């Protein structure tokens, strides 16, 4: 059994039998964040923007959890005195709890102090026999068809807020291309610019025969 907890914005905690993962832990400065347990083994980061890198460095310092991110971003984290390993697009990284791939995303990536953060990425997590795709910040892109056809994720975490990422229509199409069974919306309503209605998204996803699970910050599901 795998537990997925929505922290808020694009931040998730994933707990499996052999370990716990944080993805894009934007907590400080996130008005919607709700988190009670930050005991983790690994921190996975999709790209360098402050609302995704978030509290990764501080959490790594407190817990000793290693940060895994695209090479340039991992170097940036390492310069801050924490454990980090760099990967690149298409790379498969083994962990005690399973493995993860860093895959394409259509976005940009710069650190909070203006340094180049490497390529933006999406992350496919394989844990306890479950395959979970975190799209990162992205517009709709045709690589999602490849990801669905080749990597075959079961559940997708998709941005729906528009403005900086996909909006609802594009995220619905992404769910089709990814061929997933379940979808969780993310990256919406944190700030006025990304205001979006998750219930509208849920209705659209249900209409194409997939299950949409809307989680409030702090809520979890088990798969």
N, C-alpha and C positions, 0 to 999 in steps of 0.2 A: 504494500500500500504506500502511495506517495501522497504527501500533503502539500498543497500549493496555497500559500497565504499571500494575499494582496496587501502590501504595505501602503500603497498609494502611488499615484502618477504612473511610473513604469517599474516600480520597485516590487520585487517578489522574493519571498523566502520559500525554498523548496526543501522538504524534509523527506529523506528516504531511510531505509534500514541501515545503510552504511555511511550516511553522512548528511550534512545540511549545507545548503547553498544560499547565498544572497546574490540577486541579480539587480544591478543598477540601483544601489541603495541610497536614493535621494530622500533624506529624512529631515535634517536640519534645513530650515527655510521652506519646507514643504508643508503648506497649511493643511493638507489632507492626511498627512502621514499618521498611521497608527501601528505601533510595533511594541511587542512585549518581550520578545526573546531574540537576542542577537548573538546567541551561541552558534557559531557557524564554523565550518571547516574550510570553505572556499568562497571567494567573492569573484563573480564574473561580471565584467563590464563591457557593454556594447560599444560605447564611444565616449569621448572625452568631455562633452558638454557638462556643465555643472549640475544639471538636473538628472544626470545619469551616473557620472563619476560620484557625485554626491558625497556621502560620508565614508566612501570606501577606504580611504587612507586612515581615517581616525579609527574605524572599526578594525582594520588590520592591525593597527598599533595595540589596541586593547585586547584583541583575541588571539593574535598571531596567525590569523587566517591569511593565506596567500591570495593575492590579487592576480587574476589572469585576464589579459586584455591584449589588444593589438599591440605589436612590438613597440611603437613609439610611445604609446600611452603607458605601457608597462615600464618602460625606461623612466618616464616622468614619475611614476609612482615609486620606483626604486630609488630615485634621487631624493625622495622625501623620507627615506629610511625604513621602508617596509618591504616585506617579501613580495616579489612580483615576478611573473613569467610572461614573456612576450610570445604571441602567436601571430598568424597571419591568415588571410582569407582562404578558406578551404581546409585549414588545418584541423586535425582531429587530436584532441588532448585527452590523455588518460587521467583518471582520478580514482581514488579509492572507492568512490560511490558509483562509478560508471565512466562515461566520457562525454565530451562536448565538442561540437564543431563551431567554428566562427565562419559565418556565411555572409553573402552580400547584403547590403542595405543601401538605399538611395538617400543619402543625407550628406552632412558635413561633420567635421570633428575637430574641435580646438579646445585646449585646456582652459580653465577659468582665468589663467594669467596670459592667455593669448598665444600659447605655443601650439605648434602643429601636433595634433593628436593621433595621426595615422588615419587609416581608412575606417569609416563607420562600418559597423557589422550588425548582423543578427546572430543569435546564438541558439543552437539546437542542443538540448540537454537530453541525454539518455541515462536514466536512473531507474533501477529496480524494474527493468523491462518496459518502462514507459518512455515515450518520446515527446518532449515538450519544446515547442518552437517559440522563442521570444524574438519578435520581429525588430526590436530596437526602435529607434526613430527612423522612419522611412516613408517615402512615397511608394505608390504601387510600382512594382518593377517586374519584368518578365522572368527574372531568375526565380521568382516564387513558383512558377510552373516546374522548373527544374527541381527545386527543393521538394515540392510535393511528389513529383514522380520518382525521384531517386532516393531521397532521405526518408520520405513517408512519415512525417510527424503525425501524432494522434490528436494533439491539442495545440492550439495556437493562441498566443497572447499578442493582440493586435492593437496598434494605436488607432483611435477614431476621432481625435480632436480637431483634425484639419489644421490649417495655417502653417504649422511647421512639419506636419506629417500627413499621412492619409486621413481623409475624412470617412464618413460612414459608407458612401457608395463604393469607394476604392477598397475599403476594408472587407466589404462583402465579397467583392471580386477576388481579393486576396484569399479569402477563405475557400472559395471555389478552386482557385489555382493550387492551393496547398493541399487540397483533398483531405482536410482534417475532419474529425467527427465532432469536436468540441472547440468552442472559441470563448476566450475571455477578453473583453475590451479593456484597454488601458490608455494612458496619456490623454486624458480628457478632464475638463472641469477643474483642473488645478489652478488655472489662471483664466481670466476673461477671454483671452485670445483663443483658447482651445475649448470653449464651451460646446458641449455636444450632449445629445440625449441617448444614454445607453439603452433605454427601453425601445427607442426607435430602431437602434442597431439590432437589438434582440429580435424584434419582430421581423426584420429583414433576413437575419440569419436563419430563424426558424422557418421562414418561407422557402428557403432553398434546402430544407431537410437536414439541417445541422442544429446542434444544440448550442445555445449561447448561455453562458453563466455570468451574470453580472454580480461582481463582488464589491461590497463596500470595503473601504480601508479597514484592515484588521480581521476581515472574514477569510475563511479557508474552505477548500474543498478537498476531498480525498478521491484519488483515482486509482 
